[in-house]
Amino acid sequence: MRQQIEHLTFGETSLVRTTTVEQMTLMRSGQPLKIVLENVYLESPQGELQKFTTKMSQAGSSVRYSGDVSADGKSLTIVTYKPSGEVANRDKIVWEPSAGGRFRFHQLFTDPPLKPGDTVEASVLMPALNRAGKTTVTAIDKEEVTLLDGSKQSLLKAKVMEQPSKDVQMESFYWLDETGQMVKSFAPAQQFELFRCSKEFALSPNKEVSFDWALDTIVPAPGMPKEDRDQLDKLGYRVTLTAGDPAKVFANEGNQAVKAIDDHAAELAVYRVPAEGKLPAGLPAMQAPVAADREASPLVQVSDPAVKALSDQVASLKGTPSERAIVLEKFVHQTIQEKNFSQGFLSAAEVAQAKVGDCTEHSVLLIALLRAQGIPARGAMGLVYVDYGEKHGFAYHMWTEAWVGDRWLPLDATRGKGGIGVDYIKVTQTNLSGSDAFAAFLPVSQVVGQLKVEVAP
């Protein structure tokens, strides 16, 4: 990550421009994925946000946003752009005049430098999530830290809690020098560790990292049936989170019922949802679709020429909505010819053109084709049980839900089996609408690295 802070003067107006560039390469099933996040913020010297731009690039694809705070500071207009530069979406959201960007975040540590026992907080825009979150920093105490060059330094450790929504908190730790500058940071859930270093060191050859995001985050599940899982109508699980309440994190909706055990454990009952007929008695009431489950969005471009060309191939589909949904699941499975982890998250239009991707690409294209057929659809995110050689357990996954009649029918175009079984655990769902669509992935980040799953006897 590179950060530059500049103090600018325009006549009698003073502004602070903060530019950040974050670059990382993740290994997923042995395939590297490079992600670059570029942000520019304009703020007042007090850290009040005025404007921002964000560009997120991965695997040849990019998405760009710009934001402008109104003159009275009470609203923020966010524009989403297509790769061509055309406007794809425009949102206007409620804003706090005192909320800031990256400079305001920087001020929490440096103005003045923290001392052990200090606690400070502010509302700060979260990059790429396009929403402000309460950020609380608590200075703990000094400790000796080993740096990348092997040297040791006494630094102040601080705990940072970012809360983009009432049910989601993101924890990280910073180690600060005497001026409040970050020297080291660590995000426990994602296992990301950053060090401040010279440009020359940052650009030097990296040590090989063996961590694989897809394989090394698989969660074992003792007691999982080894055979005939596809024939089961119901399967129970006990899930435990080291930090957090799983009854508040996992979805009590769709094909899954959740019952709290204590503050860190819950029982999950996962049911097979039939395409038609009577629903299982233990399921929670199904919530009917909203308008955003039917409409196009910046990531689900129903009317894009490439999406429309695929939709036209199945325009003559007949049968009930559930029958058409299952046909579309298989159609997407066959259409995406190259199944790999080389992409991060492509839009439906990009998938329709490239016909490549993993679970996210299969899900978003199926959502677009379902909506093109007049069937409300949304994405579901959570885990699926997999067998990867010697690795067995729950891997992080995305699939699709289609509203047919009176129910959300789960579908998975990565497998194309005509629905899903009971070896899926759902965390949340999203219609991928608006400028904060990527915020839908936050609940999943809450369970990475701290989840334990056991199959109920």
N, C-alpha and C positions, 0 to 999 in steps of 0.2 A: 504494500500500500504506500502511495506517495501523497503527501498533503502539502499544499501551499496556501498561506494566508497573506492577503494583500490589503492594505488600507488605502482606499481611493477617495478622491475629492472631486465632485462635480459641482462647480460653483460654490454655493453655500451648503451643499449636501455632502455628508460623509457616509461612505458605505464600506463594508468589509466583504471582500470576495474570497471565498474559500473553494479551492479546487482539490478534489480527491480522485485518485485513480487506484482502484483495487484490481489486482490480477491474481488469479489462482488457477491451478490445474488439478482437477479431481480425477482419480482413477476409479472407473466403474466397470466391473467385470473385465478388468485388464485393458480397458480402452480409456485413453486420456480425453478429458473434456476441459477445454480452456474457457474461462469466463472472465470478462473484463467489465467492470462497473465504473463509469465515469460520472462525476457529479460536480456541478458548479452552483454555489449558493451566493446570493447577494443578501446581506443582512445589515441592519443598523449597527453602530458601535455597541449598542446594548444587547445585540444578538437577536433582534426581532427580524424574522424572515420577510424579505420583500419579493424575491424571485428565485427560481431554481430551474436547472435543467438536469436531466438524468439520461444516460445512454447505457443500456445493458447489452453486451454482445456475447454470443457464444456460437461456435460451430458455423460461422458464416451468416448467422441470423442476428438481427438486432431489433430492439424496441427503444423508442425515445419518448420522453415526457418533458413538458415544460409547465411551470406553475407560476402564477401571479397572485399576490395577495392584494385584495381590494384596498382602496384608499383609507377606508375606516378600519381596516385590519380584521374585519369580522367574517370574511369569506376568502376561500382559495379556489381559483379556477385552474384545473389541471387539464392539459391537452395531451392526448395520446396520438402519436404520429405513426403512419405506416412506414415501412422501409423506403418507399418512394418519396417520402416527405409530405404526403397528403395527410390531412387531419383525419384520424380514425374515430376519435371520440373526444367529447368535451364534458367534464364534470365540474360542478360547483359545490363545494363542501363548506360546512361551518368551520370557522377558524378562530383560534384565540389570538388576539393582537400581540400578546407577549410570547407566543410560541416561536421557536427559532429553528435554525438549521445546524450545520456542522460547527460554525463558529460558536453558537450558543452551547453546544456540547463541549467544545474545547474550553469555554469559560468555566464550566463546572469544576474543572480540575485546576485551573491556573489563576482565577480571578476571585479571591486570592488563592495561592497554593494551599492545598488541603493539609490538615494536621490530623494525627490520630484522634478518632472520635467524632470528627466532623461529618455532618450529613447535609447534602445539598440536593435540590431537585429542580427540574424545569420540564416544560413540554417541548419536545424536539421532533422535527420531521425525520422519519425513518427512510433511508435511501431505498428506492425501488418499490417499497411498500406503499408509498404515497399517502401516508397518514401520520398524524402526530401521535406520539406516545409519551406518557409520563416517564421520565428518566430520573432515577434516584441513585445518588452516589454516596456510599458510606466508606469513609477512610478507616482502615482497621489498625494496622501497626506496621512498623518497619521490619523487613526481613532480608536476608542475604539471598541474592539471585545470581545464578550462573548465566552469563551471556553467551552469545553464539561463538565468540572468539575464545571462550574458556575463562575469561576474567570474571571476577565477582564484584557485585556492587550492592550496597545497602539501599533498598528502595521501599517506598511506602506502598503497601498493598491496599487496594480499594475494591469494594464490591459494587458492581453496576447492575441495576435492575431496570430493564426497559419493558414498558407495558403498553403495547400497541392496541390492546383491547382488554376488557374487564376480565376475560377468562384466560388470557395469554400473558405470561411473563418470561422474559429472556434474561438469563443470568450470565454475567461474565465477570472477569477479574482483571484489574489493571495494576501494574507496578509503576510507580511514578518517581521521578527525580525531585530534587528540592524545588524546582520551578513549576512542578505540576505536569511536566511533559511525560507522555507515555513512553516507557522503555520496553515493556513487555505486556502482552494481554493474552488471556486464555478464555475460550468459550467452552465450558464443560460438555454441553449437549452435542455440539458439532465436533468437539475435539480439535478446534482450531487454535493454534498458538502462533502469535506474532511477536517479532522483536524489532526494535528500532536499530537500524544499522546504516552504514554509509552506502551511497549509491553504488560504489565499486563492489562492495561486498554483496549487495542485493543482486547485481547483474552477473556475479561470478557463478560458475557451474554449481547447481544444487546437489546436495546429497540425495541419493535415491531414497524415496519414501515407499515403504511396502504397504501402507494402509490403502485398502480398496473400499470405496464408499458403498458399493453394492454388496460385496461379499463379507466384509468385516463388520457390517452393522446387522447381519442376520441374527435374529433372536431365537435361541433354542426353545423348544416347546416339549418338555417331558410329558410322556403319555399320549402323544399324537398317534392316532391309528395309522398303521403303515399301509394298509390296503383298504380298498372299498370306501374311501372318504367321499367319493362322488355319489355314493348311494345313501349317505346319511341325510336325514331331514333336519337334524338339530345336533349341535355340539356346544358344550359348555367350557368356559375358560375362567381361570383366575388370573387377573393381571395386576401387577404391582409396579408402582413408580417410586423411585428413590426419593424424588422431590415432586410434590404435586398430587392431586386427587384424581385418580383415573375416572371416577364417576362424573367429574366435570370435564374431562379431556375427551373421552371416547363417546361416540355418538349413541344416543338412546333413540334410534330412529331407523327407518328403513327395515333392513333384515336383521336388526340387532337390538337386544334389550340389555340394559345395564342396571345393576343393583349394587349400591355401595356396601362394602364390608367395614372399612374404616377410612381414615384420611389418606391412606396410601394404597389401598387395595379395593378391588371391585370384582364382581362376578359378571361375566358376559354370557349371554345365550345367543348364539348365531343360528338363524334358521334358513333353510332353503325356501325361497319365495317362488311359488309356482307362477307360471305365466298367466294362468286363468284359474278360476275356481275359488275355493275357500282359502282364506289366509290362515296361517298358524295362529292358534289362540293366544299364544304368549307374546305376540308382537305388539309394540306400542302403536298407537293410532298413527296412520300415515298422514303427513302434512301435504296438502294439495300444492301443486306447483304455483309459483309466482310468475309475473310477467317476464322477468329476466331468464326464466327457464325455457322460454319460447323464442326469445329474440336473438338477433345477431349482436355481437360484441367485438371489441378489438382483437380478441383471441379466437372467437368463433364467428368467422366471416361467412355467414350462410349464403350470401349473394355473390361471393367472389367467383370469377370465371372458372377457376380450377375446381373449386368446391361444387359449383353448379354443374360442371361437366360430369363429375362423378355422380351427383344427384340425378342427373338426367338418365344415367345408365340404369337406375333403379326406380325411375319415375312411375313405371307401370305396375309397381308392386301392389298386390291385392291381398286381402285377408284382414284379420283383426289387427289393431295396433300392436299387440304383443307378437303376433306372427311376423309382421313387417319389421319390428325391432330386432327380432332374432335373425332374420335374413340379413339385415344391415350389419349386425355384429360380425357375421361370417364374411360379408362383403368387404368390410374394413380389414379383417384379418388377412384376406387374400390380396387386397389392394396394396397394403404396405409390404412391399416385396423384400426390402432389406431391413431386417430386425436387428438393431444394435443399440449400443449406449453412446454413440458418438454425438448425440444431440442433448441439449439441456431441456428446453421446452419450446417447441415450435408451435406456431399458430395453426389453425385448421387449413388456412390457405397455403401455408408453406408445406404442410404435410401432403396436401393434395397434389402439389407440384413435385416434391422430392420423393414421395412414397418411401420414406425411411424414418426409423425412429424406434423408441421403446414404448413403455406403457403410457407415458403422457401423450405421445403422438397418436397412439391408437385411440385413447380416450377422447381427445379433443376433436379428432376427425369424426368419430362416431357421434359425438354430441351435435356437431354441425349437420351431419346427414339426417339424424333423427329430427332435428328442428326443421330442416328443409322439408321433411315429410309431414310436418305438422304435429310431431310427437314431442312434448316437453322433455328436456333432457338436462342432466347436470353431471359433474364429475364427482367421484367418491375417492377419498384418499385414506390410506391406512397401510395394512400389511397383508401379505398372502404367503401361505406355506409353500416352500420350494425345496427341491432337492438339487443342489449344485455339487455334484461329485460327492466329496466328503462333507460338504456343508449342508445341514438340514435345519430348517427353522423358518421363522417369519421374516420375509424381506419387505422393504418399503415399496409401495405399489400405488398405482392409480387405475381406476376402472370407471365404468359409466353406469348411470341409473336413468331409466326411461319411464315416464309416467304413462301407464297403460291402464285405462279403466279406472280402478280405484286404488292403484298401488304403484310404488316405485320398484320396477323390475331391474335387478342388478345384472349387468352384462360386462363381459371382458373380452374385447376384441383381440387382445394379445394371445388369447387361447382359442377363441371362436367356438366354444362348446355349447352355445345356446343358453347362456346364463352362468351363474357361479354357484359354488357349493358352500359348505360350512367352514372351509379352511381360509376364509377371509375375515379380517378384523378391521372394522371401520373406525377411523378417528373423526372424520368430518366430511362435509360435502360442499361443493361450490358450483355456482352457475357461471363462473369466470367472466363476470360482467364488471364494467367500470374500470377506472384507472388504478384501483387498489386490488386487482385480481390476484396478484401474487401473494397478497396477505393471507389468502386462503390456505397457504402451505404452512403457516405459522403453527397451528395446532400439532401438525406432524413433527415439527422440530422440537416440540415439548417432550416427546417420548424417546427420541434418539439417544442412545447411550445410557438410559436409565430404566428401561422396560424389562420386566420379567414376566414370562407367560408360562402357565401350567395348564394342561388339559384337565378339566374336572373329571373325577372318577365316575 
